[in-house]
């Protein structure tokens, strides 16, 4: 297994790893209503790269499929208390949090019970605020001062109540976007949803950035989509693109982030560069 600390020099070389401590945890919703765009892969590997530069990171797996939990090697026995229990107020965030193989990275795992959570939430008052309230209860001063620098919420591939809870709880949204024909249409819909949430439920919500995934240099369509998306939202698109890479696809079957499975592959290097960009944007926000 690759030592995740070996990754740190790659990120720090860009001068962005020294972000000062924040008074609040920075909470990102990783969202896209379309499945199969590399969302969970981005959560796992961005979190691993951030942890490698000594950021304390928590992943909240809010997808009933639980792929983020599986991709970090968590077995069924480690998912007795899950995000389902936290969301419905049946367990604390601390009770649901489990460590994983990556130092400084912990996970609130998911389970299939989460699939029914939307129906149970429907009968609750302020159902859009369930996750936000759970995070607030976990913070000593009820102001999101958690014991983590970054909290990454892996959203399900929909714009239902689970994703809405993530958007209400988050400070920023990171959107993985597959380089395909309908990408811009889906992005437009998601951006409108983010603006509605910002206007009505969470005034602090911002778009942290859009990362282009599954980029194939052999396919002209990837380049055309990238040009269109950059023309649409400009510098909100990260410079880093995540290439199609077989090692990225193989890593989850081994229960590892690709950064531990094969640090030198093109996919790993891309996620290291993405983490550097995220840290740089965070530093600019703090100035």
C-alpha positions in Angstrom: 0.0 0.0 0.0 1.2 3.5 -0.8 1.8 5.7 2.2 -0.6 8.6 1.7 2.0 11.0 3.2 4.0 10.4 0.0 1.3 12.3 -1.9 1.7 15.4 0.2 4.8 16.7 -1.6 3.0 16.7 -4.9 0.3 19.0 -3.6 2.6 21.1 -1.5 4.9 21.7 -4.5 2.3 24.2 -5.8 2.5 26.2 -2.7 -1.1 25.6 -1.7 -0.9 23.1 1.1 -0.2 25.7 3.8 -3.8 27.0 4.2 -4.2 28.4 7.6 -6.7 26.9 10.1 -10.3 28.0 9.7 -12.5 28.8 12.6 -15.2 26.7 10.9 -15.2 23.4 9.0 -15.6 23.9 5.3 -18.4 21.8 4.1 -18.6 20.8 0.4 -21.5 19.0 -1.2 -20.2 16.9 -4.1 -23.3 16.8 -6.4 -24.6 16.0 -9.8 -28.1 14.7 -10.5 -26.7 12.3 -13.2 -25.1 9.1 -12.1 -21.8 7.7 -13.5 -20.0 11.0 -13.7 -17.2 10.2 -11.2 -18.8 11.9 -8.3 -18.0 9.3 -5.6 -14.5 8.7 -7.1 -13.9 12.5 -6.8 -15.1 12.4 -3.2 -12.8 9.6 -2.2 -9.7 10.8 -4.0 -10.0 14.5 -3.3 -10.5 13.6 0.4 -7.4 11.4 0.3 -5.3 14.1 -1.3 -6.5 16.7 1.3 -5.7 14.3 4.1 -2.2 13.8 2.7 -1.4 17.4 3.3 -2.5 17.1 6.9 -6.0 18.3 6.6 -8.5 16.5 8.8 -11.3 15.3 6.5 -14.7 13.8 7.0 -16.7 12.1 4.3 -20.4 11.9 4.8 -21.8 9.1 2.5 -25.3 10.3 1.7 -25.8 7.9 -1.2 -27.9 4.8 -0.4 -25.6 2.8 -2.7 -22.8 3.4 -0.2 -20.0 3.4 -2.8 -17.9 5.9 -1.0 -17.9 3.6 2.0 -17.1 0.6 -0.1 -14.4 2.5 -2.0 -12.6 3.2 1.3 -12.6 -0.4 2.4 -15.4 -0.3 5.0 -17.1 -3.6 5.4 -20.7 -4.2 6.4 -19.7 -4.7 10.0 -18.4 -1.1 10.1 -21.8 0.3 9.0 -24.0 -0.4 12.0 -24.5 3.3 12.7 -24.8 5.3 9.5 -25.7 8.6 7.9 -29.3 7.4 7.9 -29.3 7.4 11.7 -27.6 10.8 11.8 -30.0 12.4 9.3 -33.1 11.2 11.3 -31.6 12.3 14.6 -31.3 8.7 15.9 -27.5 8.9 16.4 -24.8 11.6 16.8 -22.3 12.4 14.1 -19.5 11.1 16.4 -21.3 7.8 16.9 -21.6 7.2 13.2 -18.0 8.3 12.3 -15.5 5.5 11.6 -11.8 5.8 10.6 -10.5 4.3 7.4 -7.1 3.3 6.0 -6.1 6.9 5.2 -4.7 8.8 8.2 -6.7 11.9 9.1 -9.7 10.7 7.0 -12.9 9.4 8.6 -16.2 8.4 7.1 -19.9 8.5 8.1 -20.9 5.4 6.1 -24.1 4.8 4.3 -26.5 1.9 4.2 -29.5 0.8 2.2 -31.7 2.2 4.9 -31.0 5.6 3.5 -33.1 4.8 0.5 -36.2 5.2 2.7 -35.0 8.3 4.5 -36.7 10.6 2.0 -40.1 9.2 2.9 -39.4 9.4 6.6 -38.2 13.0 6.3 -41.3 14.0 4.5 -43.2 13.9 7.8 -40.7 16.0 9.6 -40.8 19.8 10.2 -37.9 21.6 8.5 -37.0 18.4 6.7 -34.5 20.3 4.4 -32.5 21.2 7.5 -32.0 17.7 9.0 -28.4 17.3 8.1 -27.5 20.9 8.9 -29.1 20.5 12.3 -27.2 17.2 12.9 -23.9 19.0 12.1 -24.8 21.9 14.3 -25.4 19.5 17.2 -22.0 18.0 16.7 -20.2 21.4 16.9 -19.2 22.6 20.3 -20.5 26.2 19.7 -23.2 25.2 17.2 -21.4 27.1 14.5 -19.9 24.3 12.4 -16.7 24.2 14.3 -16.2 20.5 13.9 -13.0 18.6 14.4 -12.3 18.6 10.7 -10.9 21.1 8.2 -13.1 19.7 5.4 -16.4 17.8 5.3 -17.2 16.3 1.9 -20.8 15.1 1.4 -21.2 12.5 -1.3 -24.7 13.1 -2.7 -26.9 10.6 -4.5 -27.4 11.0 -8.2 -30.7 13.0 -7.9 -31.9 16.4 -6.8 -34.2 14.9 -4.2 -34.5 15.5 -0.5 -31.1 13.9 0.4 -29.2 16.2 -2.0 -31.3 19.1 -0.9 -30.2 18.4 2.7 -26.6 18.4 1.6 -26.9 21.7 -0.3 -28.6 23.3 2.8 -25.8 22.1 5.1 -22.9 23.0 2.8 -20.9 26.2 2.2 -20.0 25.2 -1.3 -20.8 22.8 -4.1 -18.2 20.9 -6.2 -19.7 19.5 -9.4 -18.0 16.6 -11.2 -19.1 16.8 -14.8 -18.6 14.0 -17.4 -17.4 15.2 -20.8 -20.5 14.0 -22.7 -23.1 15.5 -25.1 -25.7 16.4 -22.5 -23.3 17.7 -19.9 -24.1 21.4 -20.3 -27.9 20.8 -20.2 -27.5 18.9 -16.9 -25.2 21.5 -15.5 -27.7 24.3 -16.3 -30.4 22.5 -14.3 -28.1 21.9 -11.3 -26.9 25.5 -11.2 -30.6 26.7 -11.2 -31.2 24.4 -8.3 -28.2 25.8 -6.4 -29.4 29.3 -7.0 -32.9 28.4 -5.7 -31.4 26.8 -2.6 -29.2 29.9 -2.1 -32.2 32.2 -2.4 -34.5 30.3 -0.1 -32.7 28.0 2.2 -29.0 28.6 2.5 -27.8 32.1 1.6 -24.1 31.2 2.0 -24.0 28.5 -0.6 -21.5 29.0 -3.4 -20.2 27.1 -6.4 -16.7 26.0 -5.5 -16.0 24.7 -8.9 -16.8 22.2 -11.7 -14.3 19.5 -12.5 -14.4 17.8 -15.9 -14.2 14.0 -15.5 -13.7 11.0 -17.8 -11.8 13.3 -20.3 -10.6 11.3 -23.3 -7.9 13.1 -25.3 -8.7 10.7 -28.2 -12.2 11.9 -28.4 -13.0 15.3 -30.0 -16.2 15.4 -28.0 -14.4 15.8 -24.7 -12.5 18.8 -26.0 -15.8 20.3 -27.4 -17.6 19.8 -24.1 -14.7 21.3 -22.2 -14.7 24.4 -24.4 -18.5 24.8 -24.1 -18.5 24.5 -20.3 -15.6 26.9 -19.9 -17.4 29.3 -22.2 -20.5 29.0 -20.0 -19.1 29.5 -16.5 -15.5 30.6 -17.2 -13.0 30.2 -14.4 -15.5 28.3 -12.2 -14.2 25.3 -14.2 -11.1 23.8 -12.7 -8.0 23.8 -14.8 -7.5 20.2 -13.8 -9.4 17.6 -15.8 -9.7 14.0 -14.7 -8.8 11.6 -17.5 -10.4 8.3 -18.3 -8.0 5.9 -16.6 -8.3 2.2 -16.0 -6.5 2.4 -12.7 -9.2 4.8 -11.4 -11.8 2.2 -12.4 -9.9 -0.7 -10.8 -9.2 0.9 -7.4 -12.7 0.6 -5.9 -12.8 -3.1 -6.4 -9.7 -3.2 -4.1 -11.4 -1.0 -1.5 -8.8 1.7 -2.0 -8.6 5.3 -3.3 -6.7 5.3 -6.6 -4.1 7.5 -4.9 -3.2 4.5 -2.7 -3.8 1.9 -5.4 -1.4 3.5 -7.9 -0.1 6.9 -7.0 1.8 7.4 -10.2 -1.1 6.8 -12.6 -2.6 9.7 -14.6 -5.8 9.6 -12.6 -4.0 9.9 -9.3 -1.9 12.7 -10.5 -5.0 14.5 -11.7 -6.7 14.3 -8.3 -3.5 15.6 -6.6 -3.6 18.6 -8.9 -7.4 19.0 -8.2 -6.7 19.1 -4.5 -4.1 21.8 -5.1 -6.6 23.9 -7.0 -9.2 23.5 -4.3 -6.8 24.6 -1.6 -5.8 27.6 -3.7 -9.4 28.7 -4.2 -9.9 28.2 -0.4 -6.9 30.4 0.3 -8.2 33.1 -2.0 -11.6 33.0 -0.2 -9.9 33.4 3.2 -8.0 36.5 2.1 
